[in-house]
Amino acid sequence: MTMAYFTNFQDYLFLCSDLSSEEKQKLDNYLWILEYSGVSRIIAETVTKSIEKGGRPSHNPFRLFSAMLFAFSKHSGSLRRIEDSIRFDTRFMYLMEQKVPSYSTISRFYNNIVVARQREIFSCIMKEIVRKYNIDISEVFIDGTKLEANANKYKFVWKPRKKHDKLNEGLRSIISAYFHLPPGKKEFISKEVAQFLSMLKQKITDRNISVVSGSGHRQTQIVKDYHSLEKMLLKTLQYEEIEAICGTERNSYYKTDKDATAMCLKTDYYSGLGSNMHAAYSLQIVVSKGLILDYLVSQDRSDSKTFIPLLNNYHADYGSFPEKLCADSGYGSLDNYRYMAAEGIENYVKPQIWQKMVRGEYIDLYSFDEEQNLICLNGRKAVKLDSYGTHSRGKGTKFYHIENCNECKFKPYCMRCVADKERQDRVFEVCYELYEFKKQAVQNLLSPKGIEMRINRSSQVEGTFGVIKQDMDYERVSRKGLDNVSAECMLVCLGYNIRKLFSFFEGKGKTDYWIAPADLEPEVPKKANLKRLMKKQLMGQNEMLRESYKYGKRAAAKP
């Protein structure tokens, strides 16, 4: 028989699993941060209310919070993984003083305390970290990502806008045949439909007509309309329920998580193209010196709509706005630029045309002189219009008219976005305020400070999402409902900051990032070649004509 290797045991009195003094010191420093932050007051208030109802806590709630937060810095924060960590990991044993609560106890603590007081918990801990290490948060960076929700991909519901409009047309045609309706009445709510249905039933009763259904029964027109109105009432109730769940800002929801919205993720495990719709939430963060200072979980598919609520949260937490802010072109909207100007925030938010501009692939079709007159690409002054056809003005926009464009050499490039290529004039709908905001943003971004902000944005906020998704293995939320997902993302953001905090304890963490040298010159974007752009535009049009010709030949060849 061979010698035993895996089954050769030695007797011992106890398992030696004590922590090193260095590890204990780091955990003690972590606990002192939580102690000075004042988060204990928030936990104590909630625990006291539960004790007043009877009984006593089965665990130390303060140590449980420290273990839960530490767990989110090490893994995805699954409740069963937290329980296993407390049971087998010596660091968690030290934090919990060798008490092992079950995952159901951890779940109750999460739901009763963390979810309900998430904003306060995040704010007090982050303010203490900023104060403790004297971190300058005057320059911040904003970015967002989409996290897949814990919902069935195929159980989605779209808002029935067109179907509801068609249903209202059918309701009007039936109801107007028996009752007088106002001329502009186009929409009907379920309560109104139910009233008309009851009134129609009374008309049938007064005429001594039998309401029968099914095959083999001859029905009068009023009875047919009555049954049709019954079905339409059920449809109206169904559509109203869907629209109430979606709200005014969403077009979809998922049956297994009604707060989740259909979004396109950057990576798609079905096709890899990022074009399929998934149930997801939008996570927005504010980063400075490598730390997440604030967060926002929303149902918006567009980043631009989350910008102002996120900064409002920042102001509520820290009592002031940042001095400088840098973000990508997804946030470059008029409302966001106005907000920054009103609050005195220096604008480093890229406009939508930023990438094409720096590559020399974009030329403004117009400019403004000192008297705010629009000058077209050919140097002609436009005439300001009060209105233009049936078009309605946007936010602060005005119409500018250029006549006799037939002989203009820039017409092919200027008319590339106009449907009617043969028209002899050009009308611009322009917001002068937005034009000035974009001009100021471009000027700031091309300056030495703007170069510094752009480089640090790429390393800080983009690097933060890289750590969260790759190192912390967090790409899909585990919980359902907007409040629960928001609390989960809050713990993930705090977990990321705790990782950074432990690097400070080890002497490896740094808050200094790249600083532009004093002799750095402003960046000069590549000069656009108008002839080359016009040639490229012509080649693109020829390619479209060629494809349409091929498609026409294939369609004609079909029998």
C-alpha positions as CSV (number, residue, x, y, z in Angstrom):
1,M,0.0,0.0,0.0
2,T,1.3,3.5,-0.9
3,M,2.0,6.2,1.7
4,A,-1.0,8.5,2.5
5,Y,-0.6,12.0,1.3
6,F,-4.1,13.7,1.3
7,T,-5.5,11.6,4.2
8,N,-2.5,11.9,6.6
9,F,-3.9,13.9,9.6
10,Q,-2.1,15.3,12.7
11,D,-3.8,15.9,16.0
12,Y,-4.0,19.5,17.3
13,L,-5.8,21.2,20.2
14,F,-7.2,24.1,18.1
15,L,-6.9,25.6,14.7
16,C,-4.3,28.4,14.5
17,S,-6.0,31.2,12.5
18,D,-5.2,34.4,14.3
19,L,-4.7,37.6,12.3
20,S,-1.4,39.3,12.0
21,S,-0.9,42.5,13.9
22,E,-0.7,44.5,10.6
23,E,-4.1,43.1,9.5
24,K,-5.6,43.9,12.9
25,Q,-4.3,47.4,12.7
26,K,-5.9,48.0,9.3
27,L,-9.3,46.6,10.5
28,D,-9.1,48.8,13.6
29,N,-8.4,51.9,11.5
30,Y,-11.4,50.9,9.3
31,L,-13.6,50.6,12.4
32,W,-12.4,54.0,13.7
33,I,-13.4,55.6,10.4
34,L,-16.9,54.2,10.9
35,E,-17.0,55.3,14.5
36,Y,-16.1,58.9,13.7
37,S,-18.4,59.1,10.7
38,G,-21.5,59.1,12.8
39,V,-23.1,56.2,11.0
40,S,-23.7,54.5,14.4
41,R,-26.3,57.2,15.2
42,I,-28.3,56.2,12.1
43,I,-28.1,52.5,12.9
44,A,-28.9,53.1,16.6
45,E,-32.1,55.1,15.8
46,T,-33.5,52.3,13.7
47,V,-32.4,49.5,16.1
48,T,-34.0,51.4,19.1
49,K,-37.3,51.6,17.3
50,S,-37.3,47.8,16.7
51,I,-36.3,47.1,20.4
52,E,-39.2,49.2,21.6
53,K,-41.6,46.8,19.8
54,G,-40.2,44.0,22.0
55,G,-37.3,41.6,22.2
56,R,-33.6,42.3,21.9
57,P,-31.2,42.3,18.9
58,S,-29.7,38.9,18.1
59,H,-26.5,40.4,16.9
60,N,-24.3,43.5,17.2
61,P,-25.8,45.7,14.4
62,F,-22.8,48.0,14.3
63,R,-20.3,45.2,13.8
64,L,-22.7,43.6,11.3
65,F,-22.7,46.8,9.2
66,S,-18.9,46.9,9.3
67,A,-18.8,43.3,8.1
68,M,-21.4,43.8,5.4
69,L,-19.6,46.9,4.0
70,F,-16.2,45.1,4.1
71,A,-17.8,42.2,2.2
72,F,-18.9,44.5,-0.6
73,S,-15.3,45.7,-0.9
74,K,-14.1,42.0,-1.4
75,H,-16.9,40.5,-3.6
76,S,-20.3,41.1,-5.1
77,G,-22.1,41.2,-1.7
78,S,-24.3,38.2,-2.0
79,L,-26.0,37.5,1.4
80,R,-24.9,33.9,1.5
81,R,-21.4,34.8,0.5
82,I,-21.4,37.3,3.4
83,E,-22.5,34.6,5.8
84,D,-19.8,32.2,4.5
85,S,-17.2,35.0,4.9
86,I,-18.3,35.7,8.5
87,R,-18.1,31.9,9.2
88,F,-14.8,31.1,7.6
89,D,-12.7,34.3,6.9
90,T,-10.6,35.3,9.9
91,R,-10.9,39.0,9.0
92,F,-14.7,38.8,9.2
93,M,-14.5,36.8,12.4
94,Y,-12.5,39.6,13.9
95,L,-15.0,42.2,12.8
96,M,-18.0,40.2,14.1
97,E,-16.3,39.0,17.2
98,Q,-16.9,35.4,16.1
99,K,-20.6,35.8,16.0
100,V,-22.2,34.2,12.9
101,P,-25.6,35.7,11.9
102,S,-27.6,33.8,9.3
103,Y,-28.2,35.2,5.8
104,S,-31.8,35.9,6.7
105,T,-30.7,38.1,9.6
106,I,-28.3,39.9,7.3
107,S,-31.2,40.3,4.8
108,R,-33.5,41.9,7.5
109,F,-30.7,44.3,8.5
110,Y,-30.2,45.2,4.9
111,N,-33.9,45.9,4.3
112,N,-34.7,47.6,7.6
113,I,-31.6,49.9,7.9
114,V,-29.5,50.1,4.8
115,V,-32.3,50.5,2.2
116,A,-34.3,53.0,4.3
117,R,-31.3,55.2,5.3
118,Q,-28.9,54.7,2.3
119,R,-28.4,58.4,1.5
120,E,-27.5,59.3,5.0
121,I,-25.2,56.3,5.4
122,F,-23.2,57.1,2.3
123,S,-23.0,60.8,3.0
124,C,-21.7,60.6,6.6
125,I,-19.0,57.9,5.7
126,M,-17.7,59.7,2.7
127,K,-17.6,63.1,4.5
128,E,-15.5,61.5,7.2
129,I,-13.1,60.0,4.6
130,V,-12.7,63.3,2.9
131,R,-12.1,65.1,6.2
132,K,-9.8,62.5,7.6
133,Y,-7.4,62.5,4.6
134,N,-8.0,66.2,3.7
135,I,-9.0,65.4,0.1
136,D,-9.6,68.3,-2.3
137,I,-12.9,67.7,-4.1
138,S,-13.1,70.9,-6.0
139,E,-12.5,69.1,-9.3
140,V,-14.9,66.2,-10.1
141,F,-15.7,63.9,-12.9
142,I,-19.1,62.4,-13.9
143,D,-19.8,59.3,-15.9
144,G,-22.4,56.5,-15.9
145,T,-23.0,52.9,-16.9
146,K,-25.9,50.5,-17.3
147,L,-26.1,47.5,-15.0
148,E,-28.3,44.6,-16.0
149,A,-31.2,44.0,-13.7
150,N,-32.2,40.8,-12.0
151,A,-35.2,40.2,-14.3
152,N,-36.3,37.9,-17.1
153,K,-35.1,39.2,-20.4
154,Y,-38.3,38.2,-22.3
155,K,-40.9,39.4,-19.8
156,F,-40.9,43.0,-21.0
157,V,-43.9,45.3,-21.6
158,W,-43.9,48.3,-23.8
159,K,-46.1,51.4,-23.2
160,P,-49.1,51.0,-25.6
161,R,-49.1,54.5,-27.0
162,K,-50.3,53.8,-30.5
163,K,-52.6,51.0,-29.4
164,H,-54.2,53.3,-26.8
165,D,-54.7,56.0,-29.4
166,K,-56.4,53.5,-31.7
167,L,-58.5,52.3,-28.9
168,N,-59.7,55.8,-28.1
169,E,-60.7,56.2,-31.8
170,G,-62.8,53.1,-31.5
171,L,-64.4,54.3,-28.3
172,R,-65.3,57.6,-29.8
173,S,-66.9,56.0,-32.8
174,I,-69.1,53.8,-30.6
175,I,-70.0,56.3,-27.9
176,S,-70.7,59.2,-30.3
177,A,-73.3,57.0,-32.0
178,Y,-75.5,57.0,-28.9
179,F,-74.4,60.0,-26.8
180,H,-73.3,63.6,-27.4
181,L,-69.6,64.2,-27.1
182,P,-67.6,67.5,-27.1
183,P,-65.9,68.1,-30.5
184,G,-62.4,67.9,-29.0
185,K,-63.0,64.8,-27.0
186,K,-60.3,62.3,-28.1
187,E,-59.3,60.4,-25.0
188,F,-61.3,58.4,-22.6
189,I,-60.4,57.1,-19.1
190,S,-61.8,53.8,-17.7
191,K,-64.2,55.6,-15.4
192,E,-65.8,57.4,-18.3
193,V,-66.0,54.2,-20.4
194,A,-67.7,52.4,-17.5
195,Q,-70.3,55.2,-17.2
196,F,-71.1,55.2,-20.9
197,L,-71.3,51.4,-20.7
198,S,-73.8,51.6,-17.9
199,M,-75.8,54.3,-19.8
200,L,-75.8,52.1,-22.9
201,K,-77.0,49.1,-20.8
202,Q,-79.9,51.3,-19.6
203,K,-80.8,52.2,-23.2
204,I,-80.9,48.5,-24.1
205,T,-83.2,47.8,-21.1
206,D,-85.5,50.6,-22.0
207,R,-86.0,49.1,-25.5
208,N,-86.7,45.7,-24.0
209,I,-83.8,44.2,-26.0
210,S,-82.3,40.9,-24.7
211,V,-78.5,41.1,-24.2
212,V,-77.3,37.7,-25.5
213,S,-73.9,36.5,-26.8
214,G,-72.4,33.6,-28.5
215,S,-73.1,31.7,-31.7
216,G,-76.7,31.0,-32.8
217,H,-78.1,34.3,-31.5
218,R,-79.0,37.2,-33.8
219,Q,-77.9,40.5,-32.2
220,T,-78.9,44.0,-32.9
221,Q,-76.3,46.7,-33.6
222,I,-76.7,48.2,-30.1
223,V,-76.1,44.9,-28.4
224,K,-73.0,44.4,-30.6
225,D,-71.7,47.8,-29.6
226,Y,-72.4,47.0,-26.0
227,H,-70.2,43.9,-26.1
228,S,-67.6,45.8,-28.0
229,L,-67.6,48.5,-25.4
230,E,-67.2,45.9,-22.6
231,K,-64.1,44.5,-24.3
232,M,-62.7,48.0,-24.8
233,L,-63.3,48.8,-21.1
234,L,-61.0,45.9,-20.2
235,K,-58.4,47.0,-22.7
236,T,-58.6,50.6,-21.3
237,L,-58.0,49.3,-17.8
238,Q,-55.0,47.2,-19.0
239,Y,-53.5,50.1,-20.9
240,E,-53.9,52.5,-17.9
241,E,-52.2,50.0,-15.6
242,I,-49.2,49.7,-18.0
243,E,-49.0,53.5,-18.4
244,A,-49.2,54.0,-14.6
245,I,-46.3,51.5,-14.0
246,C,-44.2,53.1,-16.8
247,G,-44.8,56.6,-15.6
248,T,-44.2,59.7,-17.8
249,E,-40.5,59.1,-18.3
250,R,-40.3,55.5,-19.4
251,N,-41.6,53.5,-22.3
252,S,-41.2,49.9,-20.9
253,Y,-40.9,47.8,-17.8
254,Y,-40.3,44.1,-17.0
255,K,-42.8,41.8,-15.3
256,T,-40.3,40.3,-13.0
257,D,-38.9,43.7,-11.9
258,K,-41.3,46.5,-12.7
259,D,-38.7,49.2,-11.9
260,A,-36.3,47.9,-14.5
261,T,-36.3,49.5,-18.0
262,A,-35.4,48.2,-21.4
263,M,-31.9,49.4,-22.3
264,C,-29.1,48.6,-24.7
265,L,-25.9,47.4,-22.8
266,K,-22.4,48.0,-24.1
267,T,-21.8,44.3,-24.2
268,D,-24.3,41.7,-25.1
269,Y,-23.8,38.1,-24.2
270,Y,-26.3,37.1,-26.9
271,S,-24.9,38.7,-30.0
272,G,-21.9,40.7,-28.7
273,L,-23.1,43.8,-30.5
274,G,-24.8,45.6,-27.7
275,S,-28.0,46.0,-29.8
276,N,-30.4,43.8,-27.9
277,M,-32.7,45.2,-25.2
278,H,-32.1,44.1,-21.6
279,A,-33.7,44.9,-18.3
280,A,-31.3,47.4,-16.7
281,Y,-30.7,50.3,-14.4
282,S,-28.5,53.4,-15.0
283,L,-25.7,54.0,-12.4
284,Q,-24.2,57.5,-12.3
285,I,-21.2,58.5,-10.1
286,V,-19.3,61.6,-9.2
287,V,-15.5,60.8,-8.8
288,S,-12.7,63.0,-7.4
289,K,-9.2,61.9,-6.5
290,G,-10.2,58.3,-7.3
291,L,-13.0,58.2,-4.7
292,I,-16.7,58.0,-5.5
293,L,-18.2,61.1,-3.9
294,D,-21.8,60.5,-4.9
295,Y,-24.0,58.2,-6.9
296,L,-27.5,58.0,-8.5
297,V,-29.4,55.0,-9.7
298,S,-32.1,55.9,-12.2
299,Q,-34.4,54.4,-14.8
300,D,-33.4,56.9,-17.5
301,R,-31.8,55.6,-20.6
302,S,-30.1,58.9,-21.4
303,D,-27.2,60.2,-19.3
304,S,-28.1,63.9,-19.8
305,K,-31.3,63.6,-17.7
306,T,-29.5,62.3,-14.7
307,F,-26.9,65.1,-14.6
308,I,-28.9,67.7,-12.6
309,P,-30.4,65.2,-10.0
310,L,-26.9,63.8,-9.4
311,L,-25.4,67.3,-8.7
312,N,-28.4,68.1,-6.5
313,N,-27.5,65.0,-4.4
314,Y,-23.9,66.2,-4.3
315,H,-24.9,69.6,-3.0
316,A,-27.2,68.1,-0.4
317,D,-24.3,65.8,0.9
318,Y,-21.4,68.3,0.8
319,G,-23.1,71.7,1.1
320,S,-21.6,73.1,-2.0
321,F,-21.0,72.5,-5.7
322,P,-17.7,71.6,-7.2
323,E,-15.6,74.3,-8.8
324,K,-14.7,72.4,-12.0
325,L,-16.6,69.5,-13.7
326,C,-15.6,67.3,-16.6
327,A,-17.9,64.8,-18.3
328,D,-18.2,63.2,-21.7
329,S,-20.5,64.4,-24.6
330,G,-23.5,62.4,-23.3
331,Y,-24.1,65.2,-20.7
332,G,-23.7,68.1,-23.2
333,S,-27.3,69.5,-23.2
334,L,-28.6,73.0,-22.9
335,D,-30.3,72.3,-19.5
336,N,-27.0,70.9,-18.1
337,Y,-25.0,73.8,-19.4
338,R,-27.5,76.3,-17.9
339,Y,-27.4,74.5,-14.6
340,M,-23.6,74.7,-14.3
341,A,-23.6,78.4,-15.3
342,A,-26.2,79.2,-12.7
343,E,-24.3,77.4,-9.9
344,G,-20.9,78.8,-10.9
345,I,-19.4,75.4,-12.0
346,E,-16.6,75.7,-14.5
347,N,-17.7,73.9,-17.7
348,Y,-15.5,71.1,-19.0
349,V,-18.4,69.0,-20.4
350,K,-17.7,67.9,-24.0
351,P,-20.3,69.0,-26.6
352,Q,-21.8,66.4,-29.0
353,I,-19.5,67.4,-31.9
354,W,-16.3,67.1,-29.8
355,Q,-14.9,63.9,-31.4
356,K,-15.5,65.0,-35.0
357,M,-14.1,68.5,-34.2
358,V,-10.8,67.3,-32.8
359,R,-10.4,64.8,-35.7
360,G,-11.0,67.6,-38.2
361,E,-14.2,66.1,-39.5
362,Y,-16.6,68.9,-38.6
363,I,-17.1,72.5,-39.7
364,D,-19.7,74.8,-38.3
365,L,-22.3,75.7,-40.9
366,Y,-22.7,79.1,-39.2
367,S,-21.2,81.6,-36.7
368,F,-22.3,84.7,-34.9
369,D,-20.9,88.2,-35.0
370,E,-20.8,90.6,-32.1
371,E,-24.4,91.7,-32.7
372,Q,-25.6,88.1,-32.5
373,N,-26.3,87.9,-36.3
374,L,-26.0,84.5,-37.8
375,I,-23.4,84.3,-40.6
376,C,-23.5,81.3,-42.9
377,L,-20.5,79.3,-44.2
378,N,-20.4,81.5,-47.3
379,G,-20.2,84.7,-45.2
380,R,-23.8,85.8,-45.8
381,K,-25.9,87.3,-43.0
382,A,-29.2,85.6,-42.2
383,V,-32.6,87.1,-41.6
384,K,-34.2,86.4,-38.3
385,L,-37.7,84.9,-38.6
386,D,-40.5,85.0,-36.0
387,S,-41.9,81.7,-37.2
388,Y,-41.3,79.1,-39.9
389,G,-44.2,77.1,-41.3
390,T,-45.7,74.7,-38.8
391,H,-42.5,74.2,-36.9
392,S,-42.5,75.2,-33.2
393,R,-39.5,76.6,-31.5
394,G,-37.4,74.6,-29.1
395,K,-35.9,75.9,-25.9
396,G,-34.6,79.3,-26.7
397,T,-34.2,78.6,-30.4
398,K,-34.8,81.0,-33.2
399,F,-35.2,80.7,-37.0
400,Y,-32.6,82.2,-39.4
401,H,-33.3,82.4,-43.1
402,I,-30.7,82.5,-46.0
403,E,-32.1,83.2,-49.5
404,N,-30.7,82.3,-52.9
405,C,-28.4,79.4,-52.1
406,N,-28.4,77.9,-55.6
407,E,-25.1,79.4,-56.6
408,C,-23.4,78.8,-53.2
409,K,-20.3,76.5,-53.5
410,F,-21.0,75.1,-50.1
411,K,-24.5,74.0,-50.8
412,P,-23.9,70.2,-51.1
413,Y,-22.3,70.2,-47.7
414,C,-24.7,72.6,-46.1
415,M,-27.8,70.8,-47.5
416,R,-26.6,67.3,-46.5
417,C,-29.1,67.1,-43.6
418,V,-32.0,68.7,-45.5
419,A,-34.6,66.4,-47.0
420,D,-35.3,68.5,-50.1
421,K,-31.9,68.9,-51.8
422,E,-33.3,71.0,-54.6
423,R,-34.6,73.9,-52.5
424,Q,-33.1,77.3,-53.1
425,D,-32.9,78.6,-49.5
426,R,-31.7,77.4,-46.1
427,V,-33.4,77.8,-42.7
428,F,-31.4,77.3,-39.5
429,E,-33.1,76.7,-36.1
430,V,-30.4,77.7,-33.7
431,C,-30.1,78.4,-29.9
432,Y,-27.6,81.2,-29.5
433,E,-27.3,80.4,-25.7
434,L,-26.3,76.8,-26.5
435,Y,-23.9,77.9,-29.2
436,E,-22.1,80.1,-26.6
437,F,-22.0,77.3,-24.0
438,K,-20.5,74.9,-26.5
439,K,-17.9,77.5,-27.6
440,Q,-16.9,78.1,-24.0
441,A,-16.7,74.3,-23.3
442,V,-14.5,73.7,-26.3
443,Q,-12.2,76.6,-25.3
444,N,-11.9,75.2,-21.7
445,L,-11.3,71.6,-23.0
446,L,-8.5,72.7,-25.3
447,S,-6.7,74.7,-22.6
448,P,-3.9,73.1,-20.5
449,K,-6.3,72.7,-17.6
450,G,-8.8,71.1,-20.0
451,I,-6.2,68.6,-21.2
452,E,-5.4,67.8,-17.5
453,M,-9.1,67.3,-16.8
454,R,-9.7,65.1,-19.8
455,I,-6.7,62.8,-19.0
456,N,-7.8,62.5,-15.3
457,R,-11.4,61.8,-16.3
458,S,-10.2,58.8,-18.4
459,S,-8.1,57.5,-15.6
460,Q,-10.3,58.2,-12.6
461,V,-14.0,57.7,-13.5
462,E,-13.4,55.2,-16.3
463,G,-10.9,53.4,-14.1
464,T,-13.5,53.3,-11.3
465,F,-16.0,51.4,-13.5
466,G,-13.2,49.1,-14.6
467,V,-12.4,48.1,-11.0
468,I,-16.1,47.7,-10.1
469,K,-16.9,45.5,-13.1
470,Q,-13.7,43.5,-13.4
471,D,-11.9,43.4,-10.1
472,M,-15.1,43.4,-7.9
473,D,-17.0,41.3,-10.5
474,Y,-20.1,43.4,-10.4
475,E,-21.9,43.7,-13.7
476,R,-25.4,42.6,-12.8
477,V,-27.5,43.7,-9.8
478,S,-28.8,41.0,-7.4
479,R,-31.9,42.7,-6.0
480,K,-35.1,43.9,-7.4
481,G,-36.9,47.3,-7.1
482,L,-35.4,50.8,-7.5
483,D,-34.8,51.3,-3.8
484,N,-33.2,48.0,-3.2
485,V,-31.0,48.3,-6.3
486,S,-30.0,51.9,-5.3
487,A,-29.0,50.6,-1.8
488,E,-27.0,47.8,-3.4
489,C,-25.2,50.2,-5.7
490,M,-24.5,52.5,-2.7
491,L,-22.8,49.6,-0.9
492,V,-20.8,48.8,-4.0
493,C,-19.6,52.4,-4.3
494,L,-18.7,52.4,-0.6
495,G,-17.0,49.0,-1.0
496,Y,-14.9,50.5,-3.8
497,N,-14.0,53.4,-1.5
498,I,-13.1,51.0,1.3
499,R,-10.7,49.3,-1.0
500,K,-9.1,52.6,-1.6
501,L,-9.1,53.3,2.1
502,F,-7.2,50.1,2.9
503,S,-4.6,51.1,0.3
504,F,-4.2,54.3,2.3
505,F,-3.7,52.2,5.5
506,E,-1.0,50.2,3.6
507,G,0.7,53.4,2.4
508,K,0.1,52.5,-1.2
509,G,-2.9,54.7,-1.9
510,K,-2.5,58.1,-3.6
511,T,-4.8,60.9,-4.3
512,D,-2.4,62.9,-6.6
513,Y,-3.1,62.4,-10.3
514,W,-1.5,63.9,-13.4
515,I,-1.0,67.6,-13.3
516,A,-0.4,69.6,-16.5
517,P,3.1,71.1,-16.6
518,A,3.4,74.9,-16.5
519,D,4.8,75.1,-20.1
520,L,2.1,73.0,-21.7
521,E,0.6,74.7,-24.7
522,P,-3.2,74.6,-25.5
523,E,-4.2,71.9,-27.8
524,V,-5.0,72.9,-31.4
525,P,-7.6,70.6,-33.1
526,K,-6.9,69.3,-36.5
527,K,-8.0,71.8,-39.2
528,A,-10.9,70.5,-41.2
529,N,-10.6,70.4,-45.0
530,L,-13.9,71.5,-46.4
531,K,-13.1,70.1,-49.9
532,R,-12.3,66.7,-48.5
533,L,-15.4,66.7,-46.4
534,M,-17.5,67.7,-49.4
535,K,-15.9,64.9,-51.5
536,K,-16.5,62.4,-48.7
537,Q,-20.1,63.6,-48.6
538,L,-20.5,63.1,-52.4
539,M,-18.9,59.6,-52.2
540,G,-21.4,58.7,-49.4
541,Q,-24.3,59.9,-51.5
542,N,-23.0,57.9,-54.5
543,E,-22.7,54.8,-52.4
544,M,-26.3,55.2,-51.2
545,L,-27.5,55.5,-54.8
546,R,-25.5,52.5,-55.8
547,E,-27.0,50.4,-53.0
548,S,-30.5,51.6,-53.8
549,Y,-30.0,50.7,-57.5
550,K,-28.8,47.2,-56.5
551,Y,-31.8,46.8,-54.2
552,G,-34.1,48.0,-56.9
553,K,-32.7,45.4,-59.4
554,R,-33.1,42.6,-56.8
555,A,-36.7,43.7,-56.1
556,A,-37.5,43.8,-59.8
557,A,-36.0,40.3,-60.3
558,K,-38.4,38.7,-57.8
559,P,-41.4,37.0,-59.4
